[in-house]
Amino acid sequence: MLLAADNLQITDKTIEQALKKMDPGPVQEMVVTCEKAGADIIDINTGPLGRDAEKKMAFFVEAVQDVTDLPVFIDTANPSAMEAGLKASRKKAIINSFSLEPAKLETILPLAKKYNTDIIGYLLYPDSHVPPDSTERLNIAVELLECALQAGIEKEQLILDPIIVPVTWQDGKAQALEILQVLRLLPEVMGFDIRTAAALSNLTSGGNIYEKKLFLERAYLPMLAVSGLDILLVNMLHTATIKLAKTCKMFSDEKVFSWEEI
């Protein structure tokens, strides 16, 4: 299970101000910190960006890639900003994301073909609502694959995100279990070992007790790992969570066990 740092978010005031001032320093400092903590991927989550979206996205991607060789997720719903980020990328970039929403099928999905890059697909209805169970998510997965293939994208380029929802939703606990079922069944339904990604922070969104949020994510993380999740978007500053994730990864590598790894 690879770890994708989700720390570069426009909702972070430090990152927001760095982007506003076009100051690479705070962005690069965070990237270096995340890589030292064990990140395998850097998620660049800029939001829609508004005015000068293309310029801001290019700045962001260049700032990140000046200090790391790690792959990046370019995470925005703005298609022109997405393309600007792909153009600016000198290293491996992955589109995050598209869905069955018509606008995204028309504007985001074709960019994966144009720039020959991997792309994450969200298991959501065309109106962006969350499916209620694993059966509906699996049906959407099949539709997303069909759309990707029709767009000229190889099946190996597709990564699926089953969409973790806040556990505080009325059906939040049931949804959390449905996600695990989706991860286990996807390879059989799709007919190949399709890669998957999920954002751990979604589980505790809306919670207001920090320590309890951390405890909850540390309980759910091993469940995701054993269900076959390939990429976990996670806050790399949550030290105990990252240590747990690395311990989970240890069970799937081929090295002989050593206590020094723990």
Secondary structure, DSSP 8 states (H G I E B T S, - for coil): -EEEEEEEETTSHHHHHHHHHT-HHHHHHHHHHHHHHT-SEEEEE-TT--TTHHHHHHHHHHHHHTT--S-EEEE-S-HHHHHHHHHH-SS-EEEEEE-S-HHHHHHTHHHHHHTT--EEEE---TTS---SSHHHHHHHHHHHHHHHHHTT--GGGEEEE-----TTSTTHHHHHHHHHHHHHHHHHHHTS--EEEEEGGGGGTT---HHHHHHHHHHHHHHHHHTT--EEEE-TT-HHHHHHHHHHHHTTS-S---GGG-
